[in-house]
Amino acid sequence: MDRNQDRKTAGTSKSKPASPAAGKGNIAGSMVAPVVPKDDGSREARIAREAYYRAERRGFAPGKELDDWLEAERELEQSQAAKH
């Protein structure tokens, strides 16, 4: 193989093309199963756990993560206010 041939093929690979969901940063396109956040008793951990369950109920479809978090936060605040 000559030097010009090396330049032409440098950086190319013969591997399979990436899946359509590859690199989009969402769980739905991932091969890794989501994990329930650990609840250490902190406010943030309780919100994260509830937000996870909200995402689970909607099939972990991307784009609603902030809504899940804010709704979980609002629900926690309401339940704490009701206790006092």
C-alpha positions in Angstrom: 0.0 0.0 0.0 1.4 3.4 -0.9 1.3 6.6 1.2 -1.6 8.1 -0.8 -3.8 5.0 -0.2 -3.1 5.3 3.5 -4.4 8.9 3.5 -7.5 8.0 1.7 -8.5 5.3 4.2 -7.3 7.0 7.3 -10.0 7.5 9.8 -12.5 5.3 8.0 -13.8 2.1 9.6 -15.7 -0.9 8.3 -17.9 -1.2 11.4 -21.6 -1.0 11.4 -23.2 2.4 11.1 -24.5 3.9 14.4 -28.2 3.4 15.2 -30.5 6.3 14.7 -30.7 6.9 18.4 -26.9 6.7 18.9 -25.5 9.8 20.4 -28.8 11.5 21.2 -28.3 11.1 25.0 -31.6 9.5 25.8 -32.4 6.4 27.7 -35.0 5.3 25.1 -32.3 4.8 22.5 -29.9 3.2 24.9 -29.1 -0.5 25.6 -28.6 0.3 29.3 -31.7 0.0 31.6 -32.4 3.1 33.7 -31.8 2.7 37.4 -34.0 4.0 40.2 -32.2 6.7 42.1 -31.2 5.8 45.6 -33.1 7.6 48.3 -30.7 8.8 50.9 -33.5 10.8 52.6 -32.5 14.1 51.1 -35.1 16.4 49.4 -33.2 16.1 46.1 -33.1 12.3 46.3 -36.9 12.1 46.9 -37.6 14.4 44.0 -35.2 12.4 41.7 -37.0 9.2 42.7 -40.4 10.6 42.0 -39.2 12.1 38.7 -37.8 8.7 37.7 -41.2 7.1 38.3 -42.9 9.8 36.2 -40.5 9.2 33.4 -41.0 5.4 33.7 -44.8 5.9 33.4 -44.3 7.7 30.1 -41.9 5.1 28.7 -38.8 7.3 29.3 -39.6 9.3 26.1 -37.1 12.1 25.9 -38.0 15.8 26.2 -40.0 15.9 29.4 -37.3 15.4 32.0 -37.6 18.9 33.4 -41.4 18.6 33.5 -41.0 15.3 35.5 -38.6 17.0 37.9 -40.7 20.1 38.4 -43.9 18.1 38.9 -42.1 15.8 41.4 -40.8 18.9 43.2 -44.2 20.5 43.4 -45.8 17.3 44.7 -43.2 17.0 47.4 -43.7 20.6 48.5 -47.5 20.1 48.6 -47.3 16.9 50.7 -44.9 18.7 53.1 -47.2 21.7 53.4 -50.1 19.4 54.1 -48.2 17.8 57.0 -47.6 21.2 58.7 
